[in-house]
Amino acid sequence: MSEYISIKEFATRAGVTTQAIYQRIDKDLQSYFKIVGNKKCLNISALEMFSLKQDDKQPQDNLQTVDNSLVSTLQETLKVLTAQLEVKDIQISELNERLKEAQELNRNNQFLLGSEQIRTNPALLTGIDPPAQDENPPIKKKRFWNLFKK
């Protein structure tokens, strides 16, 4: 049986990429390679070399199960982290509410303090600065000539 098929069809039947086939043409597929009508083709009997590699696919199946378990573990971890994030969001929103309340209380205290100062110091109400009260009143200087006057 000497049926030849294209590289692309061969790669599809073998379950590999065309690039992998081209790389193996130089190595172990050289005896099955032929150019038919300006098209690179491989003998269909070379597929046996790829069917023997089915045992190699078993570790890939094991990897698939490991990948699936890893994905499920990561999904569970993601669910836990999402739940923790939601709790933190709630805590942050509560903290923001407490901060707003504290700011409102501070604003009210400032208003009360200002009104108390105005009540105790009426000069602040009119906007006039109160007269400065110096601890030492100014001393009037007496001139030397004034000593002789009576």
C-alpha positions as CSV (number, residue, x, y, z in Angstrom):
1,M,0.0,0.0,0.0
2,S,1.7,3.2,-1.1
3,E,-0.9,5.8,-0.7
4,Y,0.6,9.3,-0.1
5,I,-1.2,12.1,1.7
6,S,-0.4,15.8,2.3
7,I,1.7,16.9,5.3
8,K,-1.3,18.8,6.7
9,E,-3.7,15.8,6.4
10,F,-0.9,13.5,7.9
11,A,-0.5,15.8,10.8
12,T,-4.2,15.9,11.4
13,R,-4.4,12.1,11.4
14,A,-1.4,11.7,13.6
15,G,-2.7,14.3,16.1
16,V,0.4,16.6,15.9
17,T,1.2,19.9,14.3
18,T,2.5,20.3,10.7
19,Q,5.6,21.9,12.2
20,A,6.3,18.7,14.2
21,I,6.0,16.6,11.0
22,Y,8.4,18.9,9.1
23,Q,10.9,18.6,11.9
24,R,10.6,14.8,11.8
25,I,11.0,14.6,8.0
26,D,14.7,15.2,8.4
27,K,15.0,12.6,11.1
28,D,12.9,9.4,10.9
29,L,10.2,10.2,8.3
30,Q,12.8,10.6,5.4
31,S,12.0,7.2,4.0
32,Y,8.3,7.9,3.9
33,F,8.6,11.4,2.3
34,K,7.9,12.0,-1.4
35,I,7.1,15.0,-3.6
36,V,4.0,14.4,-5.6
37,G,3.0,17.1,-8.1
38,N,4.9,19.9,-6.5
39,K,3.4,18.9,-3.1
40,K,5.2,17.4,-0.2
41,C,3.5,14.1,0.8
42,L,4.1,11.3,3.3
43,N,3.2,7.6,2.9
44,I,0.2,6.7,5.0
45,S,2.1,3.7,6.5
46,A,4.2,6.3,8.5
47,L,1.1,6.8,10.7
48,E,2.0,3.5,12.5
49,M,5.0,5.4,14.0
50,F,2.5,7.8,15.6
51,S,0.0,5.1,16.7
52,L,2.7,3.4,18.7
53,K,3.1,6.6,20.6
54,Q,-0.4,6.2,22.2
55,D,1.3,5.0,25.4
56,D,3.0,8.4,25.5
57,K,-0.5,9.9,25.8
58,Q,-1.2,8.2,29.1
59,P,1.1,10.6,31.0
60,Q,-0.7,13.4,29.3
61,D,-4.0,12.0,30.6
62,N,-2.4,11.9,34.1
63,L,-1.4,15.5,33.6
64,Q,-4.9,16.4,32.5
65,T,-6.3,14.9,35.8
66,V,-3.6,16.8,37.7
67,D,-4.5,20.0,35.8
68,N,-8.2,19.4,36.5
69,S,-7.5,19.0,40.3
70,L,-5.2,22.0,40.2
71,V,-7.9,24.0,38.5
72,S,-10.6,22.9,41.0
73,T,-8.2,23.8,43.9
74,L,-7.5,27.2,42.5
75,Q,-11.3,27.8,42.0
76,E,-12.0,26.9,45.6
77,T,-9.2,29.2,46.7
78,L,-10.6,31.9,44.5
79,K,-14.0,31.5,46.2
80,V,-12.5,31.7,49.6
81,L,-10.5,34.8,48.7
82,T,-13.6,36.4,47.1
83,A,-15.6,35.8,50.3
84,Q,-12.8,37.3,52.4
85,L,-12.7,40.3,50.0
86,E,-16.4,40.8,50.4
87,V,-16.0,40.8,54.2
88,K,-13.2,43.3,54.0
89,D,-15.3,45.5,51.7
90,I,-18.1,45.5,54.3
91,Q,-15.6,46.4,57.0
92,I,-14.2,49.2,55.0
93,S,-17.7,50.6,54.3
94,E,-18.5,50.4,58.0
95,L,-15.2,52.2,58.8
96,N,-16.1,54.9,56.3
97,E,-19.4,55.4,58.0
98,R,-17.8,55.7,61.4
99,L,-15.3,58.2,59.9
100,K,-18.1,60.3,58.5
101,E,-19.8,60.3,61.9
102,A,-16.6,61.3,63.6
103,Q,-16.1,64.2,61.1
104,E,-19.7,65.4,61.7
105,L,-19.1,65.3,65.5
106,N,-15.9,67.2,65.1
107,R,-17.6,69.8,62.9
108,N,-20.4,70.2,65.5
109,N,-17.8,70.6,68.3
110,Q,-16.0,73.3,66.3
111,F,-19.3,75.1,65.8
112,L,-20.1,74.9,69.5
113,L,-16.7,76.0,70.5
114,G,-16.9,79.0,68.2
115,S,-20.3,80.0,69.5
116,E,-19.0,79.7,73.1
117,Q,-16.1,82.0,72.3
118,I,-18.4,84.5,70.7
119,R,-20.7,84.4,73.8
120,T,-17.9,84.9,76.2
121,N,-16.1,87.6,74.2
122,P,-18.7,90.0,72.6
123,A,-15.9,91.8,70.7
124,L,-15.6,88.8,68.4
125,L,-19.3,89.3,67.5
126,T,-18.8,92.8,66.2
127,G,-15.6,91.9,64.4
128,I,-13.5,94.5,66.3
129,D,-10.4,93.3,67.9
130,P,-10.5,93.8,71.7
131,P,-8.0,96.4,73.0
132,A,-4.7,95.0,73.9
133,Q,-4.2,94.8,77.6
134,D,-0.5,95.2,78.3
135,E,0.8,93.9,81.6
136,N,3.0,97.0,81.9
137,P,1.2,100.3,81.2
138,P,3.4,102.8,79.4
139,I,5.4,105.1,81.7
140,K,5.1,108.8,81.1
141,K,8.4,110.3,80.7
142,K,9.1,113.5,82.7
143,R,11.4,116.0,81.2
144,F,14.3,117.4,83.1
145,W,12.9,121.0,82.9
146,N,9.6,119.9,84.4
147,L,11.4,119.2,87.7
148,F,12.0,123.0,88.2
149,K,8.4,123.9,87.6
150,K,6.0,123.9,90.5
